[in-house]
Amino acid sequence: MTTEYDFFLGNELVEDPYPYYRSLRDRCPVLREPHHDVMMVTGYDEAMAVYSDTTTFSSASSVTGPFPGFPVPLEGDDVSDLIEEHRSGLPMSDQIITMDLPTHAKHRALLMRLITPRRLKENEEAIWRLADGLLEPLLAAGKAEFISGFAQPFSFLVISDLLGVPAEDQTEFSRGMGQAGNIGGTGGDSMQHSPLEFLYSQFSTYIAGRRENPRNDVLTGMASATFPDGSQPEVIEVVRVAANVFAAGQETTVRLLGAAVQRLAEDAPLQALLRRERDRIPQFIEETLRFESPVKGDFRVSRTATTVGGVDIPAGTTVMVVNAAANRDPRHFDDPETFDLDRTNARHHMAFGRGIHTCPGAPLARAEARACLERLLDRTSDIRISEAVHGPAGARRYSYLPTFILRGLTHLNLEFDS
Ligand code: HEM
């Protein structure tokens, strides 16, 4: 299995990538795959080593890896200058996730001024209200397609609230976001440059408008946020950060919600246990993140030659840190292929990455998952998988997103008893 299938452009591994990760790791936790010459990091300690070494590893191609990759071969003992020369031509090059130090630190500080603990707390109140409102019609119908009926509108409305998008603009936002590009599709289309044009134009209007006419709202807070040295960012710099948060915070969370609710509906004893012992929901969420990591992995490119886990990595190598594989490394997690609610180190998972780019939205994703699960359990006495859509237990049919970046169900049909 190790070399037979093309993880990036083939469809064979979309449904169940885990045996592939295991077979890579069994051969070596740092192994070059032959189809696109990507060094696959599937071991936990090795993943940690790559994430922590920002001197050697650049995030310039963090989301897209080899597609399209750099326009020139990255040859030489030190390819730092080549990376700098060509980074602006790579997809998403204006977004924080592809920035390296020192630029990253400045933009990350700005981002953390938008997602303050206070703002997250205010947003959490909205999360519970939004969950209630969206569940209402689904529960009344007794059945629902959970991904489009709940998870997507929910994560969209939560981020809109976090960033203060005015209610009257939300429909247009939802339409505009539907036109965003397909990141990491196994179909091989490389992304257009800056697929977030819609968000950029909306947020530019908001931020510029609030700078001229401040109000008492979240957008005004964003418009007046400064860099750590006190200087005022350009409008476009604030806009980029807001657009990043908007784009990064949705599909990922949708997939977490899908995986969590699928398991709840598949496993009746576990569902009964969580109904009785609600305080175990946070642990359930962590184990879901470990077991079905919504982001399969992130890319890095080496500036100079190095070794990781004893394996030589030449300068200019594209590395994929496969979070989902590291999260099932038996050297770190006992019996990793078993979903275990009692696992004591589930929280060590790296579903949110590690190091300087570690996900700033993790508290929000956890809060969304918690509110969704609590409210579903509050309002139902039983949640089941629809046999009409997914087939009977033991012979289910599920379809997963055909991308090498995200792991998650495309749809999840449920039935509920109130
Ligand atoms: C379960 C849901 C989520 C998962 C699994 C997830 C996963 C990740 C991962 C793995 C990274 C690191 C990428 C890298 O190192 O190259 C990341 C970064 C990021 N995430 Fe999330 N994320 C989730 C939800 C969110 C939410 C809700 C938000 C917004 C509030 C968000 C905003 C971001 C941003 C802005 C970055 C870039 C940070 C930086 O480059 O410094 N994410 N996320």
Residues whose N, C-alpha, C, O or C-beta is under 5 A from the ligand:
A	BS01	HEM	S62 I96 I97 R108 N244 V245 A248 G249 T252 T253 L256 P294 V295 D298 A351 F352 G353 R354 I356 H357 T358 C359 P360 G361 A362 L364 A365
